[in-house]
């Protein structure tokens, strides 16, 4: 059975983006980006909401981005090789290869996907992930904690939901970011 993995960059105070909707403060350095690339290698399917898909699609639609460094080229190749499921009621169509558009996030289809997938599944974006977290479907959490306090914004985790997690691994990067890998313990 494939694991459902939630990976998110977050501020020290637990936000995915600040009050203005910005998350440019999460941009990784090369060391951290190589690490993220390695996290993606076992992922076969990416689950996105509309906004996260629009943000990530540049890894296929902007060849200059991938050409700017070997680390970026590796990430673009990994991203393009994965299947993508985009959940959106407003998006007219998906414009990247290996991408399927779904109008509703259906927990049963995620359970079926976990049972049939040959590779792990990554769920990205806190709004979409909160549905899977609340349903107890997330197997692993990868928090990339950025050394910044933004004060308010969009929380990386659903508010008011207690989680029991077991620390599996940790790593500190030269830019002060800390990666914390947890398994769902409850």
VEXLUMGU-551688 format. One record per atom (N, C-alpha, C): atom name; residue number from 1; x, y, z. Coordinates in Angstrom, 2 decimals, always signed. Layout:
> CA;NUM;X;Y;Z .
...
***
This chain:
> N;1;+0.85;-1.18;+0.00 .
> CA;1;+0.00;+0.00;+0.00 .
> C;1;+0.89;+1.24;+0.00 .
> N;2;+0.54;+2.19;-0.85 .
> CA;2;+1.30;+3.44;-0.94 .
> C;2;+1.02;+4.32;+0.28 .
> N;3;+2.03;+5.14;+0.61 .
> CA;3;+1.85;+6.10;+1.70 .
> C;3;+1.31;+7.41;+1.11 .
> N;4;+0.44;+8.06;+1.87 .
> CA;4;+0.01;+9.42;+1.55 .
> C;4;+0.87;+10.35;+2.39 .
> N;5;+1.62;+11.22;+1.73 .
> CA;5;+2.59;+12.09;+2.38 .
> C;5;+2.17;+13.54;+2.21 .
> N;6;+2.14;+14.26;+3.30 .
> CA;6;+1.90;+15.71;+3.27 .
> C;6;+3.23;+16.39;+3.52 .
> N;7;+3.72;+17.12;+2.53 .
> CA;7;+4.97;+17.87;+2.66 .
> C;7;+4.64;+19.35;+2.54 .
> N;8;+5.18;+20.14;+3.48 .
> CA;8;+4.85;+21.57;+3.48 .
> C;8;+5.99;+22.39;+4.06 .
> N;9;+6.26;+23.52;+3.42 .
> CA;9;+7.12;+24.53;+4.01 .
> C;9;+6.24;+25.35;+4.94 .
> N;10;+6.78;+25.70;+6.10 .
> CA;10;+5.98;+26.47;+7.05 .
> C;10;+6.88;+27.38;+7.87 .
> N;11;+6.30;+28.46;+8.36 .
> CA;11;+7.03;+29.38;+9.24 .
> C;11;+7.16;+28.76;+10.63 .
> N;12;+8.00;+29.34;+11.46 .
> CA;12;+8.13;+28.87;+12.83 .
> C;12;+6.82;+28.91;+13.59 .
> N;13;+5.95;+29.86;+13.21 .
> CA;13;+4.66;+29.96;+13.89 .
> C;13;+3.56;+29.19;+13.16 .
> N;14;+3.94;+28.29;+12.24 .
> CA;14;+3.01;+27.32;+11.68 .
> C;14;+2.23;+27.75;+10.46 .
> N;15;+2.68;+28.78;+9.75 .
> CA;15;+1.92;+29.25;+8.58 .
> C;15;+2.57;+28.82;+7.28 .
> N;16;+1.73;+28.46;+6.34 .
> CA;16;+2.12;+28.09;+4.98 .
> C;16;+2.36;+29.35;+4.14 .
> N;17;+1.55;+30.35;+4.37 .
> CA;17;+1.70;+31.64;+3.69 .
> C;17;+1.34;+32.74;+4.66 .
> N;18;+1.83;+33.96;+4.37 .
> CA;18;+1.57;+35.07;+5.28 .
> C;18;+0.18;+35.67;+5.02 .
> N;19;-0.16;+36.72;+5.75 .
> CA;19;-1.50;+37.32;+5.67 .
> C;19;-1.80;+37.89;+4.29 .
> N;20;-0.77;+38.19;+3.50 .
> CA;20;-0.98;+38.71;+2.14 .
> C;20;-0.97;+37.60;+1.09 .
> N;21;-0.89;+36.35;+1.52 .
> CA;21;-0.89;+35.22;+0.59 .
> C;21;+0.48;+34.91;+0.01 .
> N;22;+1.52;+35.51;+0.55 .
> CA;22;+2.87;+35.29;+0.04 .
> C;22;+3.54;+34.11;+0.74 .
> N;23;+4.31;+33.37;-0.02 .
> CA;23;+5.15;+32.33;+0.57 .
> C;23;+6.53;+32.34;-0.08 .
> N;24;+6.96;+33.49;-0.59 .
> CA;24;+8.28;+33.62;-1.19 .
> C;24;+9.39;+33.40;-0.16 .
> N;25;+9.10;+33.56;+1.11 .
> CA;25;+10.07;+33.34;+2.17 .
> C;25;+10.41;+31.85;+2.34 .
> N;26;+9.72;+30.97;+1.60 .
> CA;26;+9.99;+29.53;+1.69 .
> C;26;+10.96;+29.05;+0.62 .
> N;27;+11.41;+29.94;-0.27 .
> CA;27;+12.27;+29.50;-1.38 .
> C;27;+13.52;+28.81;-0.84 .
> N;28;+13.75;+27.56;-1.27 .
> CA;28;+14.88;+26.79;-0.73 .
> C;28;+16.20;+27.19;-1.37 .
> N;29;+17.28;+26.99;-0.63 .
> CA;29;+18.61;+27.11;-1.22 .
> C;29;+18.92;+25.80;-1.96 .
> N;30;+20.07;+25.72;-2.60 .
> CA;30;+20.39;+24.56;-3.43 .
> C;30;+20.47;+23.27;-2.60 .
> N;31;+21.07;+23.34;-1.43 .
> CA;31;+21.17;+22.17;-0.55 .
> C;31;+19.78;+21.63;-0.20 .
> N;32;+18.91;+22.52;+0.19 .
> CA;32;+17.56;+22.12;+0.57 .
> C;32;+16.78;+21.62;-0.64 .
> N;33;+16.99;+22.24;-1.79 .
> CA;33;+16.27;+21.82;-3.00 .
> C;33;+16.68;+20.41;-3.41 .
> N;34;+17.97;+20.09;-3.29 .
> CA;34;+18.41;+18.72;-3.59 .
> C;34;+17.72;+17.72;-2.66 .
> N;35;+17.59;+18.09;-1.39 .
> CA;35;+16.91;+17.24;-0.42 .
> C;35;+15.44;+17.03;-0.82 .
> N;36;+14.76;+18.11;-1.20 .
> CA;36;+13.36;+18.01;-1.63 .
> C;36;+13.26;+17.12;-2.87 .
> N;37;+14.20;+17.26;-3.79 .
> CA;37;+14.21;+16.39;-4.97 .
> C;37;+14.25;+14.93;-4.55 .
> N;38;+15.11;+14.62;-3.58 .
> CA;38;+15.21;+13.24;-3.11 .
> C;38;+13.92;+12.77;-2.43 .
> N;39;+13.22;+13.69;-1.76 .
> CA;39;+11.92;+13.34;-1.17 .
> C;39;+10.91;+12.96;-2.25 .
> N;40;+11.02;+13.61;-3.40 .
> CA;40;+10.06;+13.36;-4.49 .
> C;40;+10.33;+12.09;-5.28 .
> N;41;+11.53;+11.56;-5.22 .
> CA;41;+11.87;+10.41;-6.06 .
> C;41;+10.92;+9.22;-5.90 .
> N;42;+10.49;+8.86;-4.70 .
> CA;42;+9.56;+7.73;-4.59 .
> C;42;+8.09;+8.09;-4.83 .
> N;43;+7.80;+9.35;-5.15 .
> CA;43;+6.41;+9.79;-5.35 .
> C;43;+5.99;+9.55;-6.79 .
> N;44;+4.85;+8.89;-6.96 .
> CA;44;+4.33;+8.64;-8.30 .
> C;44;+3.14;+9.51;-8.66 .
> N;45;+2.45;+10.03;-7.64 .
> CA;45;+1.25;+10.83;-7.87 .
> C;45;+1.25;+12.03;-6.94 .
> N;46;+0.88;+13.18;-7.49 .
> CA;46;+0.78;+14.43;-6.74 .
> C;46;-0.69;+14.85;-6.71 .
> N;47;-1.19;+15.19;-5.54 .
> CA;47;-2.56;+15.68;-5.39 .
> C;47;-2.49;+17.17;-5.08 .
> N;48;-3.19;+17.98;-5.90 .
> CA;48;-3.14;+19.44;-5.77 .
> C;48;-4.52;+20.05;-5.81 .
> N;49;-4.66;+21.16;-5.12 .
> CA;49;-5.78;+22.06;-5.36 .
> C;49;-5.40;+22.99;-6.50 .
> N;50;-6.32;+23.80;-6.95 .
> CA;50;-6.09;+24.68;-8.10 .
> C;50;-4.89;+25.59;-7.91 .
> N;51;-4.84;+26.30;-6.81 .
> CA;51;-3.78;+27.29;-6.63 .
> C;51;-2.40;+26.64;-6.59 .
> N;52;-2.26;+25.53;-5.89 .
> CA;52;-0.97;+24.84;-5.82 .
> C;52;-0.59;+24.30;-7.21 .
> N;53;-1.56;+23.78;-7.94 .
> CA;53;-1.27;+23.31;-9.30 .
> C;53;-0.78;+24.45;-10.17 .
> N;54;-1.44;+25.59;-10.11 .
> CA;54;-1.03;+26.74;-10.91 .
> C;54;+0.40;+27.18;-10.54 .
> N;55;+0.73;+27.08;-9.27 .
> CA;55;+2.09;+27.43;-8.83 .
> C;55;+3.11;+26.43;-9.34 .
> N;56;+2.79;+25.15;-9.28 .
> CA;56;+3.75;+24.11;-9.63 .
> C;56;+3.87;+23.85;-11.13 .
> N;57;+2.86;+24.20;-11.92 .
> CA;57;+2.85;+23.90;-13.35 .
> C;57;+4.03;+24.52;-14.10 .
> N;58;+4.64;+25.56;-13.54 .
> CA;58;+5.78;+26.19;-14.21 .
> C;58;+6.93;+25.21;-14.41 .
> N;59;+6.98;+24.15;-13.62 .
> CA;59;+8.05;+23.16;-13.77 .
> C;59;+7.92;+22.39;-15.07 .
> N;60;+6.78;+22.54;-15.74 .
> CA;60;+6.61;+21.96;-17.07 .
> C;60;+6.47;+23.04;-18.14 .
> N;61;+5.84;+24.14;-17.80 .
> CA;61;+5.51;+25.15;-18.80 .
> C;61;+6.60;+26.20;-19.01 .
> N;62;+7.59;+26.29;-18.13 .
> CA;62;+8.65;+27.28;-18.26 .
> C;62;+10.00;+26.57;-18.35 .
> N;63;+10.42;+26.19;-19.56 .
> CA;63;+11.69;+25.46;-19.71 .
> C;63;+12.90;+26.25;-19.22 .
> N;64;+12.83;+27.56;-19.23 .
> CA;64;+13.95;+28.38;-18.75 .
> C;64;+14.21;+28.14;-17.28 .
> N;65;+13.16;+27.85;-16.51 .
> CA;65;+13.32;+27.58;-15.08 .
> C;65;+14.19;+26.35;-14.87 .
> N;66;+13.86;+25.26;-15.55 .
> CA;66;+14.63;+24.02;-15.42 .
> C;66;+16.05;+24.19;-15.95 .
> N;67;+16.22;+25.02;-16.94 .
> CA;67;+17.54;+25.22;-17.55 .
> C;67;+18.45;+26.08;-16.68 .
> N;68;+17.92;+26.70;-15.64 .
> CA;68;+18.71;+27.63;-14.85 .
> C;68;+19.69;+26.95;-13.88 .
> N;69;+19.49;+25.67;-13.57 .
> CA;69;+20.44;+24.96;-12.71 .
> C;69;+20.18;+23.46;-12.80 .
> N;70;+21.21;+22.65;-12.55 .
> CA;70;+21.02;+21.19;-12.56 .
> C;70;+20.00;+20.73;-11.51 .
> N;71;+19.97;+21.37;-10.36 .
> CA;71;+19.02;+21.00;-9.30 .
> C;71;+17.58;+21.28;-9.78 .
> N;72;+17.37;+22.43;-10.42 .
> CA;72;+16.05;+22.75;-10.95 .
> C;72;+15.67;+21.80;-12.08 .
> N;73;+16.64;+21.43;-12.93 .
> CA;73;+16.36;+20.49;-14.02 .
> C;73;+15.92;+19.14;-13.46 .
> N;74;+16.57;+18.69;-12.40 .
> CA;74;+16.22;+17.43;-11.75 .
> C;74;+14.80;+17.51;-11.18 .
> N;75;+14.49;+18.62;-10.50 .
> CA;75;+13.15;+18.79;-9.94 .
> C;75;+12.10;+18.79;-11.04 .
> N;76;+12.35;+19.52;-12.12 .
> CA;76;+11.38;+19.58;-13.23 .
> C;76;+11.14;+18.19;-13.81 .
> N;77;+12.20;+17.42;-13.96 .
> CA;77;+12.06;+16.06;-14.49 .
> C;77;+11.23;+15.18;-13.56 .
> N;78;+11.51;+15.28;-12.26 .
> CA;78;+10.74;+14.51;-11.29 .
> C;78;+9.27;+14.91;-11.30 .
> N;79;+9.02;+16.22;-11.33 .
> CA;79;+7.64;+16.71;-11.29 .
> C;79;+6.88;+16.27;-12.55 .
> N;80;+7.52;+16.38;-13.69 .
> CA;80;+6.86;+16.01;-14.94 .
> C;80;+6.60;+14.51;-15.03 .
> N;81;+7.44;+13.70;-14.41 .
> CA;81;+7.29;+12.25;-14.48 .
> C;81;+6.12;+11.74;-13.64 .
> N;82;+5.70;+12.51;-12.66 .
> CA;82;+4.62;+12.08;-11.78 .
> C;82;+3.24;+12.35;-12.37 .
> N;83;+2.29;+11.53;-11.97 .
> CA;83;+0.89;+11.80;-12.31 .
> C;83;+0.40;+12.90;-11.39 .
> N;84;-0.48;+13.76;-11.89 .
> CA;84;-1.05;+14.83;-11.10 .
> C;84;-2.57;+14.72;-11.12 .
> N;85;-3.18;+14.88;-9.95 .
> CA;85;-4.63;+14.99;-9.83 .
> C;85;-4.90;+16.36;-9.25 .
> N;86;-5.66;+17.16;-9.98 .
> CA;86;-5.97;+18.52;-9.56 .
> C;86;-7.45;+18.59;-9.20 .
> N;87;-7.74;+19.06;-8.00 .
> CA;87;-9.11;+19.19;-7.52 .
> C;87;-9.51;+20.66;-7.61 .
> N;88;-10.48;+20.94;-8.49 .
> CA;88;-10.91;+22.33;-8.66 .
> C;88;-12.30;+22.37;-9.28 .
> N;89;-13.13;+23.22;-8.75 .
> CA;89;-14.45;+23.47;-9.33 .
> C;89;-14.39;+24.57;-10.38 .
> N;90;-13.31;+25.36;-10.38 .
> CA;90;-13.24;+26.53;-11.25 .
> C;90;-12.27;+26.39;-12.42 .
> N;91;-11.31;+25.51;-12.34 .
> CA;91;-10.34;+25.35;-13.41 .
> C;91;-11.01;+24.71;-14.62 .
> N;92;-10.89;+25.34;-15.79 .
> CA;92;-11.54;+24.82;-17.00 .
> C;92;-10.85;+23.56;-17.50 .
> N;93;-9.53;+23.53;-17.44 .
> CA;93;-8.78;+22.36;-17.90 .
> C;93;-7.38;+22.38;-17.30 .
> N;94;-6.77;+21.21;-17.29 .
> CA;94;-5.38;+21.10;-16.87 .
> C;94;-4.51;+21.25;-18.12 .
> N;95;-3.38;+21.92;-17.99 .
> CA;95;-2.55;+22.20;-19.17 .
> C;95;-1.18;+21.53;-19.12 .
> N;96;-1.00;+20.60;-18.19 .
> CA;96;+0.25;+19.86;-18.13 .
> C;96;-0.02;+18.39;-18.42 .
> N;97;+1.01;+17.68;-18.88 .
> CA;97;+0.90;+16.26;-19.17 .
> C;97;+0.67;+15.47;-17.89 .
> N;98;+0.14;+14.28;-18.06 .
> CA;98;-0.06;+13.35;-16.95 .
> C;98;-0.92;+13.96;-15.84 .
> N;99;-1.88;+14.82;-16.22 .
> CA;99;-2.69;+15.54;-15.24 .
> C;99;-4.16;+15.28;-15.50 .
> N;100;-4.85;+14.96;-14.42 .
> CA;100;-6.30;+14.71;-14.48 .
> C;100;-6.98;+15.73;-13.57 .
> N;101;-8.08;+16.27;-14.03 .
> CA;101;-8.85;+17.26;-13.29 .
> C;101;-10.07;+16.59;-12.66 .
> N;102;-10.24;+16.79;-11.36 .
> CA;102;-11.40;+16.29;-10.62 .
> C;102;-12.12;+17.49;-10.02 .
> N;103;-13.43;+17.48;-10.03 .
> CA;103;-14.21;+18.60;-9.50 .
> C;103;-14.34;+18.58;-7.99 .
> N;104;-14.31;+17.40;-7.39 .
> CA;104;-14.47;+17.27;-5.93 .
> C;104;-13.37;+16.38;-5.36 .
> N;105;-12.93;+16.72;-4.16 .
> CA;105;-11.98;+15.88;-3.45 .
> C;105;-12.77;+14.77;-2.78 .
> N;106;-12.59;+13.55;-3.25 .
> CA;106;-13.34;+12.40;-2.76 .
> C;106;-12.42;+11.51;-1.93 .
> N;107;-12.70;+11.43;-0.64 .
> CA;107;-11.85;+10.65;+0.26 .
> C;107;-11.79;+9.18;-0.14 .
> N;108;-12.91;+8.63;-0.61 .
> CA;108;-12.91;+7.22;-1.01 .
> C;108;-11.97;+6.96;-2.17 .
> N;109;-11.89;+7.89;-3.12 .
> CA;109;-10.98;+7.69;-4.24 .
> C;109;-9.52;+7.78;-3.79 .
> N;110;-9.24;+8.58;-2.77 .
> CA;110;-7.88;+8.65;-2.23 .
> C;110;-7.54;+7.32;-1.53 .
> N;111;-8.48;+6.76;-0.79 .
> CA;111;-8.27;+5.46;-0.16 .
> C;111;-7.99;+4.40;-1.23 .
> N;112;-8.77;+4.41;-2.32 .
> CA;112;-8.56;+3.46;-3.41 .
> C;112;-7.20;+3.66;-4.06 .
> N;113;-6.82;+4.92;-4.26 .
> CA;113;-5.52;+5.22;-4.86 .
> C;113;-4.39;+4.71;-3.98 .
> N;114;-4.49;+4.93;-2.65 .
> CA;114;-3.46;+4.43;-1.73 .
> C;114;-3.35;+2.91;-1.83 .
> N;115;-4.47;+2.24;-2.00 .
> CA;115;-4.48;+0.78;-2.07 .
> C;115;-3.95;+0.22;-3.37 .
> N;116;-4.03;+1.00;-4.45 .
> CA;116;-3.64;+0.48;-5.76 .
> C;116;-2.35;+1.07;-6.31 .
> N;117;-1.87;+2.15;-5.76 .
> CA;117;-0.69;+2.83;-6.30 .
> C;117;+0.58;+2.04;-6.04 .
> N;118;+1.46;+2.03;-7.02 .
> CA;118;+2.74;+1.36;-6.89 .
> C;118;+3.78;+2.25;-6.21 .
> N;119;+3.52;+3.55;-6.18 .
> CA;119;+4.44;+4.53;-5.59 .
> C;119;+3.69;+5.40;-4.60 .
> N;120;+4.44;+6.09;-3.77 .
> CA;120;+3.84;+6.97;-2.78 .
> C;120;+3.09;+8.13;-3.43 .
> N;121;+2.22;+8.76;-2.65 .
> CA;121;+1.36;+9.85;-3.11 .
> C;121;+1.67;+11.06;-2.26 .
> N;122;+1.86;+12.19;-2.91 .
> CA;122;+2.13;+13.45;-2.21 .
> C;122;+0.89;+14.33;-2.30 .
> N;123;+0.46;+14.84;-1.17 .
> CA;123;-0.63;+15.80;-1.15 .
> C;123;-0.03;+17.15;-0.76 .
> N;124;-0.33;+18.17;-1.54 .
> CA;124;+0.30;+19.47;-1.33 .
> C;124;-0.75;+20.55;-1.17 .
> N;125;-0.43;+21.51;-0.34 .
> CA;125;-1.35;+22.61;-0.07 .
> C;125;-2.17;+22.33;+1.16 .
> N;126;-2.20;+23.27;+2.10 .
> CA;126;-2.85;+23.02;+3.38 .
> C;126;-4.37;+22.84;+3.32 .
> N;127;-5.03;+23.50;+2.39 .
> CA;127;-6.49;+23.35;+2.33 .
> C;127;-6.87;+21.95;+1.88 .
> N;128;-6.24;+21.48;+0.82 .
> CA;128;-6.53;+20.13;+0.34 .
> C;128;-6.08;+19.09;+1.37 .
> N;129;-4.88;+19.28;+1.91 .
> CA;129;-4.35;+18.32;+2.87 .
> C;129;-5.22;+18.23;+4.12 .
> N;130;-5.84;+19.34;+4.52 .
> CA;130;-6.65;+19.31;+5.75 .
> C;130;-7.77;+18.29;+5.64 .
> N;131;-8.33;+18.10;+4.45 .
> CA;131;-9.39;+17.09;+4.27 .
> C;131;-8.85;+15.69;+4.56 .
> N;132;-7.66;+15.40;+4.02 .
> CA;132;-7.06;+14.08;+4.23 .
> C;132;-6.59;+13.91;+5.67 .
> N;133;-6.08;+14.98;+6.27 .
> CA;133;-5.63;+14.91;+7.66 .
> C;133;-6.81;+14.64;+8.58 .
> N;134;-7.90;+15.37;+8.40 .
> CA;134;-9.10;+15.18;+9.24 .
> C;134;-9.67;+13.78;+9.10 .
> N;135;-9.52;+13.18;+7.91 .
> CA;135;-10.03;+11.82;+7.68 .
> C;135;-9.05;+10.74;+8.13 .
> N;136;-7.87;+11.15;+8.61 .
> CA;136;-6.88;+10.19;+9.08 .
> C;136;-6.17;+9.44;+7.97 .
> N;137;-6.09;+10.03;+6.78 .
> CA;137;-5.49;+9.35;+5.63 .
> C;137;-4.01;+9.63;+5.44 .
> N;138;-3.48;+10.65;+6.09 .
> CA;138;-2.07;+11.01;+5.90 .
> C;138;-1.20;+10.08;+6.75 .
> N;139;-0.24;+9.44;+6.08 .
> CA;139;+0.65;+8.50;+6.75 .
> C;139;+1.92;+9.18;+7.27 .
> N;140;+2.44;+10.14;+6.49 .
> CA;140;+3.66;+10.83;+6.88 .
> C;140;+3.52;+12.32;+6.65 .
> N;141;+4.19;+13.05;+7.52 .
> CA;141;+4.24;+14.52;+7.44 .
> C;141;+5.70;+14.93;+7.28 .
> N;142;+5.96;+15.80;+6.32 .
> CA;142;+7.29;+16.37;+6.13 .
> C;142;+7.15;+17.88;+6.28 .
> N;143;+7.61;+18.40;+7.41 .
> CA;143;+7.55;+19.83;+7.68 .
> C;143;+8.93;+20.42;+7.42 .
> N;144;+8.99;+21.38;+6.53 .
> CA;144;+10.22;+22.14;+6.30 .
> C;144;+10.00;+23.49;+6.97 .
> N;145;+10.55;+23.61;+8.17 .
> CA;145;+10.29;+24.77;+9.02 .
> C;145;+11.33;+25.86;+8.70 .
> N;146;+10.81;+26.99;+8.21 .
> CA;146;+11.63;+28.12;+7.78 .
> C;146;+11.81;+29.06;+8.97 .
> N;147;+13.04;+29.54;+9.21 .
> CA;147;+13.28;+30.39;+10.38 .
> C;147;+12.76;+31.81;+10.20 .
> N;148;+11.46;+31.92;+10.14 .
> CA;148;+10.79;+33.21;+10.02 .
> C;148;+9.46;+33.12;+10.76 .
> N;149;+9.04;+34.21;+11.37 .
> CA;149;+7.73;+34.29;+12.01 .
> C;149;+6.92;+35.29;+11.20 .
> N;150;+5.79;+34.85;+10.65 .
> CA;150;+4.98;+35.74;+9.80 .
> C;150;+3.81;+36.35;+10.54 .
> N;151;+3.45;+35.83;+11.70 .
> CA;151;+2.43;+36.45;+12.54 .
> C;151;+1.01;+36.02;+12.28 .
> N;152;+0.65;+35.83;+11.02 .
> CA;152;-0.70;+35.36;+10.66 .
> C;152;-0.67;+34.95;+9.20 .
> N;153;-1.74;+34.33;+8.77 .
> CA;153;-1.83;+33.88;+7.39 .
> C;153;-2.61;+32.59;+7.31 .
> N;154;-2.23;+31.74;+6.36 .
> CA;154;-2.88;+30.44;+6.18 .
> C;154;-2.07;+29.39;+6.92 .
> N;155;-2.72;+28.72;+7.86 .
> CA;155;-2.06;+27.72;+8.67 .
> C;155;-1.69;+26.50;+7.83 .
> N;156;-0.54;+25.92;+8.14 .
> CA;156;-0.09;+24.71;+7.45 .
> C;156;-0.87;+23.47;+7.88 .
> N;157;-1.52;+23.55;+9.04 .
> CA;157;-2.29;+22.43;+9.57 .
> C;157;-3.70;+22.90;+9.91 .
> N;158;-4.66;+21.99;+9.87 .
> CA;158;-6.03;+22.39;+10.21 .
> C;158;-6.13;+22.84;+11.67 .
> N;159;-6.74;+23.97;+11.92 .
> CA;159;-6.86;+24.46;+13.31 .
> C;159;-7.79;+23.58;+14.13 .
> N;160;-7.46;+23.48;+15.40 .
> CA;160;-8.34;+22.78;+16.34 .
> C;160;-8.34;+21.27;+16.22 .
> N;161;-7.42;+20.71;+15.46 .
> CA;161;-7.38;+19.27;+15.28 .
> C;161;-6.12;+18.71;+15.94 .
> N;162;-6.27;+18.01;+17.04 .
> CA;162;-5.08;+17.43;+17.67 .
> C;162;-4.54;+16.28;+16.82 .
> N;163;-3.22;+16.18;+16.73 .
> CA;163;-2.56;+15.11;+15.99 .
> C;163;-1.52;+14.46;+16.88 .
> N;164;-1.48;+13.16;+16.85 .
> CA;164;-0.43;+12.41;+17.53 .
> C;164;+0.56;+11.97;+16.47 .
> N;165;+1.80;+12.47;+16.57 .
> CA;165;+2.81;+12.17;+15.56 .
> C;165;+4.04;+11.56;+16.21 .
> N;166;+4.73;+10.71;+15.46 .
> CA;166;+5.96;+10.08;+15.92 .
> C;166;+7.10;+10.58;+15.05 .
> N;167;+8.11;+11.19;+15.66 .
> CA;167;+9.26;+11.71;+14.92 .
> C;167;+10.07;+10.56;+14.33 .
> N;168;+10.27;+10.60;+13.01 .
> CA;168;+11.03;+9.58;+12.32 .
> C;168;+12.43;+10.05;+11.94 .
> N;169;+12.54;+11.35;+11.64 .
> CA;169;+13.82;+11.87;+11.17 .
> C;169;+13.82;+13.39;+11.27 .
> N;170;+15.01;+13.94;+11.29 .
> CA;170;+15.16;+15.39;+11.31 .
> C;170;+16.45;+15.75;+10.59 .
> N;171;+16.48;+16.95;+10.03 .
> CA;171;+17.69;+17.44;+9.37 .
> C;171;+17.70;+18.95;+9.40 .
> N;172;+18.87;+19.50;+9.64 .
> CA;172;+19.04;+20.95;+9.65 .
> C;172;+19.86;+21.35;+8.43 .
> N;173;+19.44;+22.44;+7.76 .
> CA;173;+20.12;+22.93;+6.57 .
> C;173;+20.91;+24.19;+6.90 .
> N;174;+21.87;+24.51;+6.04 .
> CA;174;+22.75;+25.65;+6.26 .
> C;174;+22.00;+26.99;+6.28 .
> N;175;+20.82;+27.05;+5.68 .
> CA;175;+20.03;+28.29;+5.67 .
> C;175;+19.12;+28.41;+6.89 .
> N;176;+19.24;+27.48;+7.85 .
> CA;176;+18.44;+27.54;+9.06 .
> C;176;+17.13;+26.78;+9.00 .
> N;177;+16.76;+26.28;+7.83 .
> CA;177;+15.54;+25.48;+7.69 .
> C;177;+15.77;+24.13;+8.36 .
> N;178;+14.73;+23.62;+9.00 .
> CA;178;+14.77;+22.31;+9.64 .
> C;178;+13.69;+21.44;+9.03 .
> N;179;+14.09;+20.24;+8.62 .
> CA;179;+13.13;+19.26;+8.10 .
> C;179;+12.78;+18.30;+9.24 .
> N;180;+11.49;+18.14;+9.47 .
> CA;180;+10.99;+17.21;+10.48 .
> C;180;+10.07;+16.21;+9.78 .
> N;181;+10.39;+14.94;+9.89 .
> CA;181;+9.58;+13.89;+9.27 .
> C;181;+8.89;+13.11;+10.38 .
> N;182;+7.58;+13.05;+10.26 .
> CA;182;+6.75;+12.37;+11.27 .
> C;182;+5.87;+11.31;+10.63 .
> N;183;+5.57;+10.28;+11.39 .
> CA;183;+4.54;+9.32;+11.02 .
> C;183;+3.31;+9.63;+11.85 .
> N;184;+2.17;+9.36;+11.27 .
> CA;184;+0.93;+9.49;+12.01 .
> C;184;+0.92;+8.40;+13.09 .
> N;185;+0.67;+8.80;+14.34 .
> CA;185;+0.75;+7.84;+15.45 .
> C;185;-0.62;+7.55;+16.04 .
> N;186;-1.65;+8.09;+15.45 .
> CA;186;-2.93;+7.85;+16.09 .
> C;186;-4.07;+7.89;+15.23 .
***
